Amino acid sequence: MKDSFFRSMTWLHTWVGLLAIWLLLLIFFAGTISFFRHEITLWSQPGFHRSINPELPQQSQRTQLEHSLARLQQQAPHAASWSISPATTRQPFLYESYRLPAASGERRGKQVETYYDASALDTALTYQDSKGGNFFYRLHFDLHYLDVITARWLVCLASLFMLVALISGIVIHKRIFKDMFQLRGGKGVRTWLDAHNVSSVLALPFHLMITYTGLITLIFMLFPYPALTQFNGDFRAFFEAQNPTRAVTKASGEAVAMLPAPALLDQVYTRWPEVTLTRVILENPNDRNAVLKVYASNGTQIQDEKPVLKLSAVDGTLIAAANEQLSGGETFYDAMNALHAGRMAEPLLRWLFFGCGLLGCAMLASGAVMWAKRIRERMKTADSASFGLQLVESLNLATIMGLPLACCAFFYANRLLPSTVAGRSEKEILAFFLTWLACIIVASKRKDTTQWRRFALLNACCWALLPLVSALQIDTNLINAFMSGKTLLWAFDVVCFITAAVFGYQALHLRKHQLRTAWQLQTVRA
């Protein structure tokens, strides 16, 4: 019974892992990068780099808000809504936007966005069309080209497979603590098994947490029935009951003067004297039903939904408040969402999440390669590889080596595409997917050790040259970025060089392996 049980668990672990492993690699890869999505977005906007200046202190948050409200009152007094996001440490610029009233046949009006230097509030920053880190964030759960609902169902199923693989892996792992420190090189399949074990066990709490919380973030797709039953199939009513500030307030059409910006903000800071605001939205400006929504930062609290106030912009009275005190269920759900996204993470913890995400990618990659190598070892010399084995080997090469190369192509496109080109952000994304497609085509033709080494060399060269290309395009390099205290820019370059070094080491190791194998074959023949 014991042997049968462990065989069953081993079979389950192998096949639920293998069936979803390449989709999981994409999800893990994009999710890991997303821990630094704001930093990548800032890197992708050279016009914003002037705002990364520690020598010029930012204006106070209240000054930024008052200045923006006054400016929007002049620029767009009849807009449908205004939106302001004051500068933060990770987004050191002031964001303003207004939405025009919807024209006939339009669901929503045009959005007009502007970015300003937080130290000189009238200095507009040059924006170029780019998704930046938000591309990887959305790719993580929307898979970009797929229908949103279809994509999220696929991500749900992949996450369920991942959770089953993790639990069954723990069950079949008899020497879980001993294997944490055991990594033997040059042992073929045994080496890949060691790599799989080490990357799995070292970050096991993270793997379990990120998989389970990922399922919780999509819980209303998996289990919508309690909410649908309680609210007669109306999800909108459910979300408005959970957060009354989400209720839509329609314009009355009657023009009424609003409170001045200082008086309006006084109502907020009286209730929240020490608060840090992350976003301010004013709906129906200069209308009888003008309302102000303000969102507070959660800081390092493990809470996803931000506390929000909804005030009348005409007389300052409180209309609704939400997320100030959460129930037990809301606290659990919010904590799971915050943990998954790492929203509460300061830089050190964010790097820890990033490192654990890379270990997750290594766990998946080593598991996929180990399966293929194990089948190869069992084959006789005269046997030809089955279609399934060839497919797995091609997907391994295309995904493990192709995703980093596609990511690098995305960054090259960001620096090399002219800022005036139409649909620029979509062309950056197209560069990502076309590069990945090229890797898939090449991997389908040949997938031996030589091809792995070529991909490693290509990755090493591309990542090593990226900082140079970036410096030539934006006139900022690692040295002057370091000297001027622009940590983001020089840290990005350092990560590129480290990535290039890892792939360079891989290429060198594969070359040595090829030479050693060739020497052994010659010895046997002799």
Protein Blocks (a to p, Z undefined) as FASTA:
>chain_A
ZZmmmmmmmmmmmmmmmmmmmmmmmmmmmmmmmmmmmmmmmmmmmklmmmmcfklccddf
klmmmmmmmmmmmmmmmbfbdcdddddfklgcccddddddddehiabdcdddddddfklm
kbccdddddekjmlmmmmmmnnomacfklmmmmmmmmmmmmmmmmmmmmmmmmblmlmmm
gccehkljmmmmmmmmmmmmmmmmmmmmmmmmmmmmmmmmmmmmlmmmmnnopaklmmmm
mmmmlpccddehiacddddfklmmmmmmmmmmmbccfbdcdehihiaklccdddddekja
ccfbdcdddddfklopafbdchkbccfklmmmmmmmmmmnommpcfklmmmmmmmmmmmm
mmmmmmmmmmmmmmmmmpcfklccdfklmmmmmmmmmmmmmmmmmmmmmmmmmmmpcfkb
ghklmmmmmmmmmmmmmmmmmmmmpccfklmmmmmmmmmmmmmmmmmmmmmmnopafklm
mmnopaklmmmmmmmmmmmmmmmmmmmmmmmmmmmmmmmmmmmmZZ
